[in-house]
């Protein structure tokens, strides 16, 4: 699998990374996670991204592949210790969150600790960034990053405190291509694309029940890309490779609880970027459909 330099860090990351949300939220058993992550690492994936608030994701990852710690870069996030909707941003709670993550992940350090979608105002106040910098100084994290979207992500890039940006980027969420990626590239930041296939929100042919996926479904109805009518494998491949094609993207985080799906996604990623004319066509459809709408980046 292709590997790319992760900004100015010393990491060479696989273009496809594993996102740990699904295994934490879907009640996946440890044997399945062992098979899933074991096959992914054996096939050349070397990025695992998770967060404390993803259910028991960190604990499952630590148990499943903690013994292979040298085979992958480990990224996690702090700031939602009480779960989504109840962010904990006090310095004490953030520091405790980082220590809990290390214990659950069965490691002495993570390669990247990220602030998990905190507000621009909180970033500007600075205390939360200080917690991450102290964790780095203490050897608990090699690098620090911000995970989020919109104006908060732009400030995180511009402030110069972070080594990386993780942001939503896909066929239905293209704001970062103009808003944050150019500046992140200029500053030599590592860029992680989350939700790179837009949660495959079109896959059932009807509006998803999950509210997290519904905004992408709604946008895709207006975007009406022709490739979404060509069958699920081709449409997912096109969506994944579109994200892979964007300048500055180092790795794409895809979550799954199905080992076979991981292998399929890896095969798509191994085909590399889309042809330039196809990228231009997708971008043109987005620009026309999104004109005058408040299609901001979705966390």
Steps between C-alpha positions, in 0.01 A plus 500: 500500500624847411648703783527875522701738714289627789579867477827594667492205739720194463200278420433336165132408521291262292247684285225291659469505878266322738236704680400356835151647548296213356661225703436701815141593429382177331588254777758313292659203679871482574560199267351695209713805580810280520423359156411841357806685623735206455410467131523877452847521650614197303381667179701816563267734690700680769260763639240437771289796611256494791371712789411455864134572429469216245354253747749223575698559179827587674483197725424267209790640296738466794402139560492404133828645375682643799759225456570637149551858613805551277297413189273805499463866584241554770282812501232585755296800610401666824229745597178300513557287806130511586395414146378702205315812602676523836854616424738522791753773439643568844879446512466243776242291315695517173817383671311216667346408166843464339622276782187283475552466126857378544386238748214380281717492190762292681782740414735751660445759229291588197648634180234771481262644760226721356255750644159367404294774332527768764380850411704781351447703818647217707797471269564873518490490881794262478469283810396190309799530269729530802376162629598330176837671491574381854403147403746522212774631728433212740541242224135396500454617140752553224288757317184701562210576268153641462198305376214716378353710225403847386634819653634321808708277274625804309613663824666175610700501177588867516601514866808287438462284811410173332686242296188368329140561399228237482194624312194370313570484129301312237273532196230662718730706721752699297535819703852410625637486145486878490476597867770308685702264281705761312617664823562163665718399205686831510578447867611140451224344711393140478141473374262221594177475301213366710168379358670458157209310344230727650385209717383336173174679581351398162560126537144393593325731254302668778567763764708345782347456843822618664482881545879515463468381138191695397662834400715319245196321358321833464795662326548205267141527381586846368846409378359204304840369387469266204740244650266441794268320254762247390482252785635510854854368439575753225341790686692429821822461305447833328416677826803356679740581219361855470602567860836333442555734205483825696832684541629476854310189608743260663263228623127426495331351805233242417308321772357152462418196710523268197844354416395433140397862452842615616666287231268642235571858606872428491469376143322824403766716667776307324364627168618847595351841417219547248575636153523879502195545278284296738621701799420822314152373415419414863632836614292683239180323608574588862566867426182538301276313748646661813491858371301718738455219752651470845669167435760530771733219598324243718667376817 
